[in-house]
Amino acid sequence: MPSASSVEQVYADLDKIEQVDSVTGAVYRERAQDILATPSIALQLRKAIADRLCQINQLLMFKTVDGEDSY
């Protein structure tokens, strides 16, 4: 089960997702999904993660892909 500090780390990682490679970004998004699927985490925290994840996903829709990226 994710701890409060890991939730904070996931949020911080989402804030820097545009600065990392696509594989690392995918790991960050997967960790965020794990937070969202954990009902023992406060709803307010899950909503904050969900909002940030939604923003990130919208940004990624407009990203130009190259090589083996699959966005």
C-alpha positions in Angstrom: 0.0 0.0 0.0 1.4 3.4 -0.9 2.3 5.7 1.9 1.7 9.4 2.2 5.3 10.1 1.3 5.0 7.9 -1.8 1.9 9.8 -2.9 3.8 13.0 -2.6 6.6 11.5 -4.6 4.2 10.4 -7.3 2.8 13.9 -7.6 6.3 15.4 -7.7 7.3 12.9 -10.4 4.3 13.9 -12.5 5.4 17.5 -12.3 8.7 16.6 -13.9 7.3 14.1 -16.4 8.2 16.3 -19.4 11.8 16.2 -18.4 12.3 12.4 -18.5 12.4 9.8 -21.2 9.2 8.1 -22.4 9.8 4.9 -20.4 10.4 6.7 -17.1 7.3 8.8 -17.9 5.3 5.7 -18.4 6.5 4.3 -15.0 5.4 7.6 -13.4 2.0 7.4 -14.9 1.6 3.7 -13.8 2.5 4.7 -10.2 -0.1 7.4 -10.4 -2.7 4.8 -11.6 -1.7 2.6 -8.6 -2.5 5.6 -6.3 -5.9 6.1 -7.9 -6.7 2.4 -7.4 -6.0 2.5 -3.7 -9.2 3.3 -1.8 -7.3 3.6 1.5 -5.6 6.8 0.2 -7.6 10.0 1.0 -10.0 11.0 -1.7 -8.5 14.5 -1.8 -5.1 13.1 -2.6 -6.4 10.8 -5.2 -8.3 13.7 -6.8 -5.1 15.8 -6.9 -3.2 12.9 -8.6 -6.1 12.3 -11.0 -6.2 16.0 -12.0 -2.5 16.1 -12.6 -2.5 12.9 -14.5 -5.3 14.2 -16.7 -3.2 17.3 -17.4 -0.2 15.2 -18.3 -2.2 13.0 -20.6 -3.6 16.0 -22.4 -0.1 17.4 -22.9 1.2 14.0 -24.2 -1.6 14.0 -26.8 0.1 16.9 -28.5 3.7 15.6 -28.2 5.4 14.7 -31.4 6.6 11.1 -31.2 9.7 9.7 -32.8 11.6 6.5 -32.8 9.9 3.8 -30.8 7.7 6.0 -28.6 4.1 5.0 -28.6 2.1 8.0 -27.5 
